[in-house]
């Protein structure tokens, strides 16, 4: 099946959406040790401030499905992205932890909306293609995150002030966001209800609630692992080892590079062994790699461990979103919004949990939270497979 020119153009649009969603946020991460020092926060305080971001996402994510039904996903994504870039500047100019928390909270709140909107648009484009492209789209998010991590590391090495870095990034990425919106599909995201098909319910059907909770917690486990590289990778490298400034951000970059490769190969892997098989082998690799990094701490094993974590969770979040979106009997966006909202618990719980354990023991052993999260995700993988008897019958 060859997609139409409209869907080909829209794939470029949603690819750019995913890249921009990763690059802006990631460009600030190598500057986290500097911001931690400027604001005078300890390990637990730092984890608590970082956790305020996902809290904002948990709140705003609840309204995204309704916003998409009213304004359509590309416009919702654009508005959230531009506001998020303004919050990036707030963080870049932070001189007090309150200002930093407001910037990070605003960025995460807008990221929650943009994340759901771009995935909804990506799933719409995927239907036009008639084959899986969602893992690849998430791979482009990882490309954006890797590029952002490198840009932040280069700016740090070059002594560029944080406020200059964030100002330039906001102008450039904001202009590209307008380009992405211009290429997106027009009209509403939901397909018309076919004659004879059951009318979707406004809420979450009771029969799907346990599965959606399991999918959300599976995504939250992957989210905790992914966020550990963002929130603690640079701080851990800076505090545990004597390395050049450029290498401080490389734990995060390694996670994202491995995740990017895993996502670009993820569609083929999923088609071959199924979503559950792909996610299962991934969580096993993540658990083993990070366990080795904790037991044998060196810069090399740390970077390798975070790389294993990135490879391990590559297909988990796309697979979770696709499984939730495919559940029948709900209004467009409800299943995706519910699971995406719940998976943000991983981003919310992870930073303060690692900080709390670090306060009690030390940061090295606090990273044991990461392989523990991988084991939890492994236990929840059955939720990715929908039994035949639970599938809705095709319209006659």
C-alpha positions in Angstrom: 0.0 0.0 0.0 1.4 3.3 -1.1 0.3 6.3 1.0 -1.1 9.4 -0.6 0.9 12.6 -1.0 -1.1 14.1 1.9 0.0 11.3 4.2 3.6 11.4 3.0 3.7 15.1 3.8 2.0 14.5 7.1 4.7 11.9 8.0 7.3 14.6 7.6 5.2 16.9 9.8 4.8 14.4 12.6 8.5 13.4 12.3 9.5 17.0 12.9 7.0 17.2 15.8 8.8 14.2 17.5 12.2 15.7 16.9 11.3 19.0 18.3 9.6 17.5 21.3 12.9 15.8 22.2 15.5 18.4 21.3 14.4 21.4 23.3 14.1 19.7 26.7 17.2 17.6 26.2 19.4 20.6 25.4 19.0 21.8 29.0 19.9 18.4 30.7 23.7 18.7 30.5 23.4 22.0 32.4 21.5 20.3 35.3 24.7 20.1 37.5 25.2 23.8 37.0 21.6 24.6 37.8 21.8 22.4 40.9 24.8 24.3 42.1 23.3 27.7 41.3 20.1 26.9 43.2 22.0 25.2 46.1 19.8 22.1 46.2 20.9 18.8 47.8 20.2 15.4 46.2 16.7 15.0 47.7 15.8 18.6 47.0 17.0 18.3 43.4 14.9 15.2 42.9 11.9 16.9 44.4 12.2 19.9 42.2 12.6 17.7 39.1 9.5 15.8 40.2 7.4 18.9 40.1 7.7 18.8 36.3 5.9 15.5 35.9 3.3 16.7 38.5 2.4 19.5 36.1 2.1 16.9 33.3 -0.2 14.7 35.4 -2.6 17.7 35.8 -2.6 19.1 32.2 -2.6 15.6 30.6 -6.1 15.0 31.8 -7.5 17.7 29.4 -5.7 16.8 26.3 -8.2 14.4 24.7 -10.9 17.1 25.0 -8.6 19.8 23.6 -7.8 17.5 20.6 -11.5 16.9 19.9 -12.1 20.6 19.8 -9.0 22.1 18.2 -7.4 19.0 16.5 -4.0 17.5 17.4 -1.6 19.7 15.3 -2.9 23.0 16.8 -2.8 21.6 20.3 0.8 20.3 19.7 1.9 23.7 18.3 0.4 25.8 21.2 1.9 23.4 23.8 5.3 23.5 22.1 5.6 27.2 21.9 4.5 27.7 25.6 7.0 25.0 26.6 9.9 26.8 24.8 9.0 29.9 26.8 9.3 27.9 30.0 12.6 26.6 28.8 13.8 30.2 28.9 12.5 30.5 32.5 14.6 27.5 33.6 17.6 28.9 31.7 17.4 32.1 33.6 16.8 30.5 37.0 18.7 31.9 40.0 16.5 30.4 42.7 14.9 26.9 43.0 11.4 28.4 42.9 12.1 29.9 39.4 13.7 26.6 38.3 10.7 24.6 39.5 8.3 26.9 37.7 10.2 26.5 34.5 10.6 22.8 34.7 6.9 22.4 35.8 5.7 24.5 32.9 7.9 22.6 30.4 6.6 19.3 31.6 3.0 20.4 31.7 3.2 21.5 28.1 5.2 18.4 27.2 2.4 16.2 28.5 -0.1 17.9 26.1 2.3 17.9 23.2 3.3 14.3 23.7 -0.3 13.0 23.6 -1.2 15.3 20.6 1.8 14.2 18.5 1.2 10.5 19.2 -2.5 10.9 18.3 -1.4 12.5 15.0 1.2 9.9 14.5 -1.3 7.1 14.9 -3.6 8.8 12.4 -0.8 9.0 9.9 0.1 5.3 10.7 -3.5 4.3 9.7 -3.0 6.1 6.4 0.2 4.1 5.8 -1.5 0.8 6.7 1.6 -0.4 8.5 3.5 0.3 11.8 5.5 3.5 11.8 5.1 4.5 15.5 8.3 3.0 16.8 10.2 4.9 14.1 8.5 8.1 15.0 9.6 7.6 18.6 13.1 6.9 17.2 13.0 10.5 15.8 12.2 11.7 19.2 15.3 10.0 20.4 17.3 11.7 17.6 16.0 15.0 18.8 17.0 14.1 22.4 20.5 13.1 21.3 21.0 16.3 19.3 19.7 18.3 22.2 22.1 16.5 24.6 25.0 17.1 22.3 24.1 20.8 21.8 23.9 21.3 25.6 27.2 19.5 26.1 28.9 21.6 23.5 27.5 24.8 25.0 28.7 23.7 28.4 32.2 22.9 27.1 32.3 26.2 25.3 31.3 28.2 28.4 28.1 29.5 26.7 25.7 31.0 29.4 22.6 29.0 29.9 20.3 31.9 29.2 21.9 32.5 25.8 21.7 28.8 24.9 17.9 28.6 25.8 17.1 31.9 24.0 18.7 30.8 20.7 17.1 27.3 21.0 13.6 28.8 21.6 13.8 31.0 18.4 15.1 28.2 16.2 12.9 25.4 17.5 9.8 27.7 17.5 10.3 28.5 13.8 10.6 24.8 13.0 7.4 24.1 15.0 5.5 26.4 12.7 6.8 24.5 9.7 5.7 21.2 11.2 2.1 22.5 11.8 1.9 23.7 8.2 2.6 20.2 6.9 0.2 18.3 9.2 -3.1 16.6 8.2 -6.2 18.8 8.2 -9.5 18.1 9.9 -10.5 16.2 13.0 -8.4 13.3 14.3 -11.2 10.8 14.8 -12.6 8.7 11.9 -16.3 8.9 11.4 -18.3 6.2 13.2 -19.4 3.5 10.6 -23.0 2.7 10.2 -24.0 -0.1 12.5 -21.0 0.3 14.8 -21.4 0.7 18.5 -21.4 4.3 19.7 -18.2 5.0 21.7 -18.7 5.7 25.4 -17.5 9.1 26.8 -15.6 7.6 29.7 -13.4 4.5 30.2 -15.4 1.2 29.9 -15.1 -0.8 33.1 -13.9 -3.9 31.2 -10.8 -2.0 29.9 -9.9 -0.3 33.2 -7.6 -3.1 34.6 -5.8 -3.4 31.3 -5.3 0.3 30.9 -4.0 0.6 34.4 -1.5 -2.2 33.7 -0.5 -0.6 30.4 0.0 2.8 32.2 2.1 1.2 34.9 4.2 -0.6 32.3 4.7 2.7 30.6 5.5 4.3 33.9 8.3 1.7 34.5 9.8 2.6 31.2 9.3 6.3 31.9 11.2 6.0 35.2 14.1 4.3 33.5 14.2 6.9 30.7 13.9 9.8 33.1 16.7 8.5 35.3 19.2 9.3 32.5 17.8 12.8 32.2 17.4 13.7 35.8 20.4 11.8 37.3 22.8 10.8 34.5 24.8 14.0 34.4 24.6 14.5 38.2 25.9 11.0 38.7 28.8 11.3 36.2 29.8 14.6 37.7 29.7 13.5 41.4 31.1 10.0 41.1 33.9 10.4 38.5 36.6 12.9 37.4 35.7 13.4 33.7 35.9 16.3 31.2 32.7 18.5 31.2 31.7 17.1 27.8 31.5 13.6 29.2 29.1 14.7 32.0 26.1 14.5 29.7 27.2 11.3 28.0 25.2 8.9 30.2 22.0 10.6 29.0 23.2 10.7 25.4 24.2 7.0 25.5 20.7 6.1 26.8 19.1 8.1 24.0 21.4 6.9 21.2 20.6 3.2 22.2 16.9 4.0 22.5 17.0 5.7 19.1 18.6 2.6 17.4 16.1 0.3 19.2 13.2 2.4 18.0 14.3 2.6 14.4 14.6 -1.2 14.4 11.6 -1.7 16.7 8.9 -1.9 14.0 10.6 -4.8 12.3 11.3 -6.5 15.6 7.7 -6.0 16.7 6.4 -7.4 13.4 8.6 -10.5 13.9 8.1 -11.4 17.5 5.2 -9.3 18.6 5.0 -6.3 20.9 5.1 -8.4 24.1 8.2 -10.3 22.9 10.0 -7.1 21.9 9.3 -5.3 25.2 10.1 -8.5 27.3 13.6 -8.9 25.9 14.1 -5.2 26.3 13.3 -5.0 30.0 15.7 -8.0 30.6 18.6 -6.1 28.9 17.8 -2.9 30.8 17.8 -4.7 34.2 21.1 -6.6 33.5 22.9 -3.6 32.1 22.1 -1.2 34.9 22.8 -3.9 37.6 26.3 -4.2 36.2 26.7 -0.4 36.2 25.8 -0.3 39.9 28.0 -3.2 40.9 31.0 -2.2 38.8 31.0 1.6 38.8 33.3 3.2 36.2 32.6 5.9 33.6 32.6 3.2 30.9 30.3 0.8 32.7 28.0 3.7 33.6 27.6 4.8 30.0 27.2 1.2 28.9 24.6 0.6 31.6 22.5 3.6 30.5 22.9 2.5 26.9 21.4 -0.9 27.9 18.6 0.9 29.6 17.8 2.9 26.5 17.9 -0.1 24.2 15.8 -2.0 26.7 12.9 0.4 26.8 12.9 1.4 23.1 9.6 -0.3 22.2 7.9 -0.1 25.6 6.3 3.3 25.4 5.2 3.1 21.7 3.9 -0.4 22.2 1.9 0.7 25.3 0.4 3.7 23.5 -0.6 1.6 20.5 -2.1 -1.1 22.7 -4.2 1.5 24.5 -5.3 3.3 21.4 -6.5 0.1 19.8 -9.0 -0.8 22.6 -12.5 -0.5 21.1 -15.5 1.3 22.5 -14.0 4.7 23.6 -14.0 8.2 22.2 -10.9 9.1 20.2 -8.0 9.9 22.4 -9.4 8.6 25.7 -7.4 5.4 26.0 -4.2 7.1 24.8 -4.7 10.0 27.2 -5.4 7.7 30.2 -2.3 5.6 29.7 0.0 8.5 28.8 -1.2 10.3 32.0 -0.6 7.2 34.1 2.8 6.5 32.7 3.9 10.0 33.8 3.8 8.6 37.3 7.2 7.1 36.4 8.6 10.5 35.6 7.0 11.9 38.8 8.1 9.2 41.2 11.5 8.4 39.8 13.6 11.5 40.5 12.6 12.0 44.2 12.7 8.2 44.8 16.3 8.0 43.6 17.1 11.2 45.5 15.5 9.8 48.7 17.5 6.5 48.4 20.7 8.5 47.6 20.1 10.6 50.8 19.8 7.4 52.9 22.8 5.5 51.3 24.5 7.1 48.3 23.7 8.0 44.7 25.5 4.9 43.3 23.3 2.4 45.1 20.2 4.6 44.6 20.5 3.7 40.9 19.4 0.2 41.8 15.9 1.6 41.4 16.4 1.4 37.7 16.8 -2.4 37.3 14.0 -2.8 39.9 11.7 -0.7 37.6 12.7 -2.9 34.6 11.6 -6.0 36.6 8.3 -4.4 37.4 7.7 -3.6 33.7 8.6 -7.2 32.8 5.8 -8.5 35.1 3.3 -6.2 33.3 4.1 -7.2 29.7 1.0 -9.5 29.4 -1.2 -6.4 29.2 0.3 -5.7 25.7 -1.5 -8.7 24.2 -5.3 -8.5 23.8 -7.0 -11.9 23.9 -9.2 -12.7 20.9 -12.3 -13.0 23.0 -11.9 -9.4 24.2 -11.6 -7.9 20.7 -14.7 -6.2 19.4 -16.3 -7.9 16.4 -15.9 -6.2 13.1 -18.9 -4.3 11.8 -21.2 -6.4 9.6 
